[in-house]
Amino acid sequence: MSLDAWISLIVAGAVFPIMALTRISPDMVLMGAVALLLSLGVIDTEQALSGFSNSGLFTVAFLYIVVAGLRETGGIDLIIRYVLGRPQGDRRALTRLILPVAAISSLLNNTPVVATFIPAVLSWSRRLGVAPQLLLMPLSFASILGGTITLLGTSTNLVVHALAEQRIDGLEMGLFEVAWLGVPMAVIGLGFLVLVGPRLLPRRAGTEDAFSNPREFTIEMEVDPSGPLVDHTVEEAGLRHLSELFLVEIERGGNVVSVVGPGERLKGGDRLVFAGTAGGAVELQQLRGLMPSRQGTSSLEKEFRERRLVEAVVSDQCQFIGQRIRDGHFRTQYGAAVLAVCRSGERVSGNLGQVRLQPADVLLLEARPAFIERHRQSRDFLLISQIDGAARPVHERAIRAWGILAAVVVLATSGMMSMMNAAMLGAAATLLSGCVSVAGARRSLDTQVLLTIAASFGLGAALDGSGAAAEVAGALLSIVGDQPWLLLIGTYVVVAVLTSLVTNNAAAVITFPIAMSGAEHLGVNPMPFVVVVMFAASASFLTPIGYQTNLMVMGPGGYRLGDFLRLGGPLNVLTAIIVIALTPLIWPFTG
């Protein structure tokens, strides 16, 4: 094996543990790997940048804009309103939820679908008296299963399809071709969720219960009109650096001052809301000029146009992971005050400022109205949902947005246009029709995913061009012999394991050249291996970190790692059996 091949294998081998075991984002890890390979001369500039000119990457980017149009116009919310209804019983509620989710996810990126459904499902479960744990994990899994039905369902399908077009001469793969396998897999998987899910999923408190009573995690005081604190700033009054409390808002004359700064001057009769421990009340009572609030209704139970109460799910890419809330200057960075933290369905007790943030923590925040739009697409948060006075979407353009998506599907399916051209036309129509603003379209582009895909192409090119992929494939063939079935099983297992630990796009793109080299060595049809890479990369049910939607539902549902293993483990085995058994029947090895 050549030196370049050894370097490629070492770099590729280092990429996966770095992504799995560190907080460095996948796009930065992969970009660094490509830069290293380029500087060592393993790949040239054209190979390093090949991902940035790939049609799959541009198709994904254009579809983000089309999906943004549906989100901004309330198109997905419109489906929720008419589909969920009031079913009787856990299994009927589960069926009513996961069938439309799977159908929508077959055409849309599942992340915005799940993000839109989570607040609606929490409210719906409360009305039905159904534990949210029975619905949220199946919501995520249904979106994953639905994404396997078409090439548009996930970015991974589009990227692998683009790779296959480059590798296989004369490849013609229709938009719904993978449905021959995706539909049976989705039907059996959804049936498993309905029949077995309620038996395996826990029933425990979620964020709805943890955040339901503001008086449990806030303390309200009033400024004595004749006391010494009147006309003093928050800093001068000694309220800026309390040991166990944060001053989060001031109610004054029917209005509210949210995310209070140190220079805000206190007025007589101001109602001050502090977040923290009950023990911190002793510290407040020792301050002359403050007295307990005499009003019965908590300030947080009132609606003010100057502030919003929102729930935010912390991403594993959040810059404050592992830091204490006070030390990280959370309020300064985001313009929002943390009122409470929920972890695994339970509110974290103790000194709020000493809490160290973890992925999937759910934060109850008080923020200014601009916070939601400013940070909705932030990589620091997986989900931001408003819980007080949420504006209802205006649906006048929702039908238009759905029509644009339907046109994209028709154009791509009929062969009138390539998928990239159809998606590009759909993105332009979404902007010109006013379904999404230019700023909204720009925010919708998930640059981390796009950079991850582009950089993965460079690493895949190194494995292929250096001969490392062929060498690895040869080593695998020495184990499995001339049995394509065994190579197919090995490909599925490797990709499925990697996608449970790191991003699915990277797992698919990096293993793709190895699978193709194995098929070429055996002299068999490469299509079964193309399809297996697609489906194995999407089969991420084992852990919350393997797929973004799993991490999104973990906090609001109060799930623990064992809950994913309990339901996702059998589902992973079931989908593996279906894929491995049916793939060679639909795309024979001798085709």
C-alpha positions in Angstrom: 0.0 0.0 0.0 1.3 3.4 -0.9 2.3 6.2 1.5 -0.6 8.3 0.4 -3.0 5.4 1.1 -1.6 5.0 4.6 -2.0 8.7 5.3 -5.6 8.7 4.0 -6.5 5.8 6.2 -4.8 7.3 9.3 -6.6 10.6 8.7 -10.0 9.0 8.0 -9.5 6.7 11.1 -8.8 9.7 13.3 -11.8 11.7 12.0 -14.5 9.5 13.6 -13.2 9.3 17.2 -12.5 13.1 17.1 -16.1 13.8 16.1 -17.5 11.2 18.5 -15.4 12.1 21.6 -14.8 15.9 21.3 -17.0 18.9 21.1 -15.4 20.1 17.8 -18.1 20.4 15.2 -18.1 17.8 12.4 -17.6 20.4 9.7 -14.5 21.8 11.4 -13.1 18.3 11.9 -13.6 17.3 8.3 -12.4 20.6 6.9 -9.2 20.2 9.0 -8.8 16.7 7.7 -9.1 17.9 4.0 -6.7 20.7 4.7 -4.2 18.3 6.1 -4.5 15.9 3.2 -4.1 18.8 0.7 -1.0 20.1 2.5 0.6 16.7 2.4 -0.1 16.3 -1.3 -2.4 13.3 -1.0 -5.1 15.2 -2.9 -5.0 18.2 -5.2 -7.0 21.4 -5.0 -9.6 20.1 -7.4 -10.2 17.0 -5.3 -10.3 19.0 -2.1 -12.9 21.3 -3.5 -14.9 18.7 -5.4 -17.6 18.6 -2.8 -18.4 22.4 -3.2 -19.3 21.8 -6.9 -21.3 18.6 -6.3 -24.9 18.7 -7.5 -26.1 16.9 -4.3 -24.7 19.7 -2.1 -26.6 22.4 -4.1 -29.8 20.3 -4.2 -29.7 20.1 -0.4 -29.1 23.9 -0.1 -32.0 24.8 -2.5 -34.3 22.4 -0.7 -33.5 24.2 2.6 -35.0 27.3 1.1 -38.1 25.5 -0.1 -38.7 24.0 3.3 -38.1 27.4 4.9 -41.1 28.6 2.8 -43.3 25.9 4.3 -42.1 26.7 7.8 -42.5 30.5 7.5 -46.0 30.3 6.0 -47.2 27.7 8.6 -47.6 25.0 5.9 -46.5 22.2 8.3 -48.6 23.8 11.1 -51.6 23.7 8.8 -51.2 19.9 8.4 -50.9 19.5 12.2 -54.2 21.4 12.8 -56.3 19.2 10.5 -54.6 15.8 11.1 -54.1 15.3 14.8 -57.7 15.5 16.1 -58.8 13.9 19.3 -58.2 10.1 19.1 -59.1 7.8 21.9 -56.2 5.7 23.4 -52.4 5.7 23.2 -52.1 3.6 20.1 -54.6 5.6 18.1 -52.9 8.8 19.1 -49.6 7.3 18.0 -51.0 6.2 14.7 -52.6 9.6 14.1 -49.2 11.3 14.7 -46.6 9.1 13.0 -48.4 8.4 9.7 -48.5 12.1 8.6 -45.0 12.7 10.0 -43.6 9.9 7.9 -45.4 11.1 4.8 -44.2 14.7 5.2 -40.7 13.6 6.0 -40.5 11.6 2.7 -40.4 15.0 0.9 -39.0 17.4 3.5 -35.9 17.5 5.6 -37.0 16.0 8.8 -35.3 18.5 11.2 -37.8 21.3 10.6 -40.7 18.8 10.5 -39.8 17.5 14.0 -39.1 21.1 15.3 -42.6 22.2 14.2 -44.3 19.1 15.6 -42.7 19.1 19.1 -44.6 22.1 20.6 -47.8 20.9 19.0 -47.4 17.4 20.3 -46.7 18.6 23.8 -49.8 20.6 23.9 -51.8 17.8 22.1 -50.6 15.2 24.6 -51.7 17.3 27.5 -55.2 17.7 26.0 -55.5 14.0 25.4 -54.0 13.0 28.7 -51.3 10.9 27.0 -47.8 10.9 28.3 -45.5 12.9 25.9 -42.9 10.1 26.2 -45.2 7.9 24.2 -45.2 10.3 21.3 -42.0 12.3 21.0 -39.5 9.5 20.4 -41.8 7.8 17.8 -42.1 11.3 16.3 -38.4 11.3 15.6 -38.2 7.7 14.5 -41.1 8.2 12.1 -39.4 11.1 10.5 -36.3 9.0 10.0 -38.3 6.1 8.5 -40.3 8.5 6.2 -37.0 10.0 5.0 -36.0 6.7 3.4 -39.0 6.7 1.0 -37.7 9.1 -1.6 -34.4 10.6 -2.6 -35.6 14.0 -1.3 -36.3 12.6 2.2 -32.9 13.1 3.6 -29.7 15.0 2.6 -27.9 11.7 2.8 -30.0 10.2 0.0 -29.3 13.1 -2.2 -25.5 13.1 -1.5 -25.1 9.3 -2.0 -27.2 9.6 -5.2 -24.9 12.3 -6.5 -21.8 10.2 -5.7 -23.4 7.2 -7.5 -24.0 9.3 -10.6 -20.3 10.2 -10.7 -19.2 6.6 -10.1 -21.7 4.6 -12.2 -21.9 5.3 -15.9 -25.5 5.7 -17.2 -27.1 5.6 -13.8 -30.7 6.6 -13.9 -32.3 6.7 -10.5 -35.8 8.1 -10.1 -37.0 10.2 -7.2 -39.2 7.3 -6.0 -37.0 4.4 -6.9 -35.8 3.8 -3.3 -39.5 3.6 -2.3 -39.5 -0.1 -3.4 -37.4 -0.6 -0.2 -38.3 2.6 1.8 -42.1 1.9 1.8 -41.9 -1.7 3.3 -39.3 -0.5 5.8 -41.4 2.5 6.8 -44.6 0.4 7.1 -43.0 -2.3 9.2 -41.1 0.2 11.3 -44.2 2.3 11.9 -46.2 -0.8 12.8 -43.5 -1.7 15.3 -43.7 1.7 16.9 -47.5 1.5 17.3 -47.7 -2.0 18.5 -44.6 -2.2 20.7 -43.7 1.4 21.5 -46.2 2.0 24.3 -44.9 -1.1 26.1 -41.2 -0.1 25.9 -41.4 3.7 26.4 -41.3 5.2 29.9 -43.9 7.4 31.5 -42.3 10.1 33.5 -42.5 13.9 34.0 -41.3 16.1 31.1 -40.7 19.8 30.7 -44.4 20.6 30.8 -44.5 19.5 34.4 -41.1 20.8 35.4 -41.9 24.3 34.2 -45.6 24.4 35.0 -45.4 26.4 38.2 -43.2 29.6 38.0 -43.5 30.1 41.8 -41.4 27.0 42.3 -38.3 28.5 40.7 -38.8 32.3 41.0 -38.9 34.7 43.9 -40.8 38.1 43.5 -40.0 41.2 45.6 -41.1 44.8 45.5 -39.1 48.0 45.8 -40.3 49.9 48.9 -41.4 53.4 47.6 -39.9 55.0 50.7 -36.8 52.7 50.9 -33.2 53.5 50.1 -33.1 51.6 46.8 -35.3 54.1 44.9 -33.4 55.7 41.9 -30.4 53.4 42.5 -29.2 51.3 39.6 -29.4 47.5 39.8 -25.6 47.5 40.3 -25.6 50.1 43.0 -28.4 48.2 44.8 -26.3 45.1 45.0 -28.7 43.0 42.9 -26.3 42.3 40.1 -24.0 39.7 41.8 -26.3 37.8 44.2 -24.8 34.4 45.0 -27.9 32.2 44.4 -30.3 34.4 42.4 -30.5 36.3 39.1 -32.7 39.4 38.6 -34.5 38.5 35.3 -37.2 41.2 34.9 -38.9 44.2 36.4 -42.6 44.7 36.2 -43.4 48.4 36.3 -46.7 50.2 35.7 -48.2 47.5 33.6 -45.1 47.0 31.5 -42.0 44.8 31.9 -38.3 45.4 31.6 -36.9 42.1 30.5 -33.3 40.8 30.7 -32.4 43.6 33.1 -29.1 45.3 32.7 -26.9 46.6 35.5 -27.6 50.2 34.7 -31.4 50.0 35.0 -32.7 52.4 37.8 -35.2 51.1 40.3 -38.5 52.9 41.0 -40.7 52.7 44.0 -43.3 49.9 43.6 -41.2 48.0 41.0 -41.9 44.3 41.1 -38.6 42.3 40.8 -38.6 38.7 39.6 -35.6 36.6 40.6 -34.7 33.1 39.4 -32.8 30.7 41.6 -33.2 28.8 44.9 -35.7 29.3 47.6 -32.7 29.7 50.0 -31.8 32.9 48.1 -34.8 34.6 49.6 -32.9 35.0 52.8 -30.3 37.0 51.0 -33.0 39.3 49.5 -34.7 39.8 52.9 -31.4 41.2 54.3 -31.4 44.0 51.7 -33.1 47.1 53.0 -35.6 48.6 50.6 -37.0 45.3 49.3 -40.2 43.6 50.6 -42.1 40.5 49.5 -44.5 41.0 46.6 -48.1 41.6 47.6 -49.6 40.6 44.2 -51.2 37.2 43.9 -50.5 36.4 40.3 -47.0 35.6 39.3 -45.5 38.1 36.8 -44.4 35.2 34.6 -48.0 34.1 34.2 -48.8 37.4 32.5 -48.3 38.3 28.9 -46.2 41.3 27.9 -45.3 42.3 24.4 -41.8 43.4 25.6 -40.7 39.9 26.6 -41.2 36.2 25.6 -40.9 33.0 27.6 -39.3 30.3 25.5 -38.0 26.8 25.8 -34.7 26.1 24.2 -33.1 22.7 23.7 -29.3 22.9 24.1 -27.3 21.5 21.1 -24.2 19.3 21.5 -22.5 22.1 19.6 -23.4 24.8 22.1 -20.4 26.9 23.1 -21.4 26.8 26.7 -21.5 23.0 27.1 -19.7 22.0 30.3 -19.6 25.6 31.6 -21.6 27.0 34.5 -24.4 29.4 33.5 -22.9 32.3 35.5 -19.3 31.8 34.3 -20.4 31.5 30.7 -22.1 34.9 30.6 -25.1 33.3 29.0 -27.3 36.5 29.5 -24.7 38.7 27.8 -24.2 36.4 24.8 -27.8 35.7 24.0 -29.8 38.5 25.6 -31.8 36.0 27.5 -32.1 35.1 31.2 -32.3 31.4 32.3 -35.2 30.8 34.6 -34.9 27.1 35.0 -33.1 24.0 33.6 -34.8 20.7 32.9 -32.7 17.5 32.5 -34.1 14.0 31.8 -37.6 15.3 32.6 -36.7 16.8 36.0 -35.9 20.4 36.9 -32.3 20.8 38.0 -32.4 22.0 41.6 -29.8 24.0 43.5 -27.9 27.2 42.6 -28.9 28.0 39.1 -25.7 29.9 38.4 -23.6 26.7 39.2 -25.5 24.4 36.8 -23.2 23.1 34.0 -25.0 22.8 30.7 -25.3 19.5 28.9 -26.5 18.5 25.5 -30.3 18.1 25.4 -30.9 20.2 28.5 -34.1 22.2 28.2 -33.9 25.8 29.3 -36.8 28.0 30.3 -35.7 31.5 29.1 -37.0 35.0 29.4 -36.0 36.9 26.3 -36.8 39.9 24.2 -39.0 39.2 21.2 -36.1 39.4 18.7 -34.4 36.4 20.4 -36.5 33.8 18.7 -35.8 34.8 15.1 -32.2 35.7 15.9 -31.3 32.3 17.4 -33.8 30.0 15.7 -31.1 28.8 13.3 -28.3 29.0 15.8 -26.2 25.8 16.1 -26.2 26.4 19.9 -29.9 25.3 20.1 -31.7 22.4 18.5 -35.1 23.8 19.1 -36.6 27.1 20.3 -40.3 27.3 21.0 -42.3 30.1 22.4 -44.6 29.2 25.3 -46.4 32.4 26.1 -48.5 34.4 23.6 -47.1 32.5 20.6 -48.2 34.2 17.4 -50.3 32.0 15.1 -48.9 31.5 11.6 -50.7 33.3 8.8 -51.6 30.6 6.3 -52.5 32.7 3.3 -49.4 31.5 1.5 -49.2 28.0 2.9 -51.0 26.5 0.0 -48.7 28.3 -2.4 -45.6 26.9 -0.5 -47.0 23.4 -0.8 -47.7 23.9 -4.5 -44.1 24.9 -5.0 -42.9 21.7 -3.3 -45.4 19.6 -5.4 -44.0 21.3 -8.6 -40.5 20.4 -7.6 -41.5 16.8 -7.1 -43.4 16.6 -10.4 -40.5 18.2 -12.3 -37.9 15.8 -10.8 -40.1 12.7 -11.1 -41.1 13.3 -14.7 -37.5 13.7 -15.9 -38.2 17.2 -17.3 -35.4 18.5 -15.0 -32.7 17.1 -12.8 -33.3 17.2 -9.1 -30.9 20.0 -8.6 -32.6 22.1 -11.3 -36.0 21.4 -9.9 -34.9 22.3 -6.4 -33.2 25.5 -7.7 -36.4 26.5 -9.5 -38.4 25.8 -6.4 -36.1 27.9 -4.2 -36.4 30.8 -6.6 -40.2 30.5 -6.7 -40.3 30.4 -2.9 -38.4 33.7 -2.7 -40.3 35.4 -5.5 -43.7 34.4 -4.2 -43.0 35.9 -0.8 -43.2 32.5 1.0 -39.9 33.3 2.6 -37.8 36.5 2.8 -34.2 36.7 1.6 -33.0 36.9 5.3 -35.2 33.9 6.2 -33.7 31.9 3.3 -30.2 32.8 4.3 -30.9 31.7 7.9 -32.4 28.5 6.7 -29.2 27.3 5.1 -27.6 24.9 7.6 -24.0 25.8 6.9 -22.7 23.1 9.3 -24.4 20.3 7.3 -23.4 21.8 4.0 -19.7 22.2 5.0 -19.8 18.6 6.4 -21.0 17.3 3.1 -18.5 19.2 1.1 -15.6 18.3 3.2 -16.6 14.6 3.3 -16.3 14.6 -0.5 -12.6 15.6 -0.2 -11.9 12.9 2.4 -13.7 10.3 0.2 -11.7 11.4 -2.8 -8.5 10.9 -0.8 -9.5 7.3 0.1 -10.5 6.6 -3.5 -7.7 8.3 -5.3 -4.9 7.0 -3.1 -6.0 3.5 -3.5 -6.9 3.2 0.3 -10.5 2.3 -0.4 -9.5 -0.5 -2.8 -7.0 -1.8 -0.2 -9.6 -1.8 2.6 -12.2 -3.4 0.2 -9.6 -6.1 -0.7 -9.0 -6.8 3.0 -12.7 -7.2 3.6 -13.0 -9.5 0.6 -10.3 -11.7 2.0 -12.6 -12.2 5.0 -16.0 -12.6 3.3 -14.6 -14.4 0.2 -16.6 -14.1 -3.0 -19.9 -13.7 -1.2 -21.6 -10.4 -2.0 -24.2 -11.0 0.7 -21.6 -11.0 3.4 -20.0 -7.8 2.0 -23.5 -6.2 1.9 -24.0 -7.2 5.5 -20.6 -5.8 6.5 -21.2 -2.5 4.7 -24.6 -2.1 6.5 -23.1 -2.8 9.9 -20.1 -0.5 9.5 -22.2 2.4 8.2 -25.0 1.9 10.8 -22.4 1.9 13.7 -20.6 5.0 12.4 -23.9 6.9 11.9 -24.8 6.2 15.5 -21.7 7.9 16.7 -21.1 10.7 14.2 -23.0 12.6 11.4 -24.7 10.4 8.9 -23.5 12.3 5.9 -19.9 11.9 6.8 -20.4 8.2 7.6 -22.1 7.7 4.2 -19.6 9.7 2.0 -16.5 8.3 3.6 -17.6 4.6 3.4 -19.1 4.9 -0.1 -15.8 4.5 -2.0 -14.9 1.4 0.0 -18.3 -0.2 -0.7 -18.0 0.6 -4.4 -14.4 -0.8 -4.6 -15.7 -4.0 -3.0 -18.5 -4.3 -5.5 -16.0 -3.7 -8.4 -13.6 -6.3 -7.0 -16.4 -8.9 -7.0 -17.7 -7.8 -10.4 -21.3 -7.4 -9.2 -23.9 -4.7 -9.6 -23.0 -1.8 -7.3 -26.6 -0.6 -6.9 -27.3 -2.9 -3.8 -24.3 -1.3 -2.1 -25.4 2.3 -3.0 -28.8 1.6 -1.5 -27.5 0.0 1.6 -25.2 2.9 2.3 -28.2 5.2 2.0 -30.4 3.2 4.3 -27.8 2.3 6.9 -26.8 6.0 7.2 -30.4 6.8 8.1 -30.9 3.9 10.5 -29.9 5.9 13.6 -32.3 4.8 16.4 -29.8 3.6 19.0 -28.5 6.8 20.6 -29.7 10.4 20.9 -26.4 11.8 19.5 -26.6 9.8 16.2 -29.4 11.9 14.6 -30.3 15.5 15.3 -34.1 14.8 15.7 -33.3 12.3 18.4 -31.4 14.9 20.4 -34.2 17.4 19.8 -36.9 15.2 21.5 -34.6 13.9 24.3 -35.0 17.0 26.5 -38.7 17.8 26.0 -39.6 14.2 26.4 -37.4 13.7 29.5 -35.7 10.6 27.9 -32.6 8.9 29.0 -30.0 7.0 27.0 -31.5 3.7 28.0 -34.9 4.7 26.6 -33.4 5.0 23.1 -31.6 1.6 23.5 -34.9 0.0 24.7 -37.0 1.0 21.7 -34.3 1.9 19.1 -32.3 -1.3 19.5 -35.0 -3.7 18.3 -36.0 -1.2 15.6 -32.4 -1.1 14.4 -32.3 -4.9 14.2 -35.7 -5.0 12.4 -34.8 -2.4 9.8 -31.4 -4.1 9.2 -33.1 -7.4 8.5 -35.5 -5.7 6.1 -32.9 -3.8 4.2 -30.4 -6.7 3.9 -33.1 -9.2 2.9 -34.9 -7.0 0.3 -32.2 -5.0 -1.3 -30.7 -7.8 -3.5 -34.2 -8.9 -4.5 -35.0 -5.4 -5.8 -31.5 -4.6 -7.1 -29.9 -8.0 -7.9 -26.2 -8.5 -7.7 -26.1 -9.7 -11.3 -28.1 -6.7 -12.6 
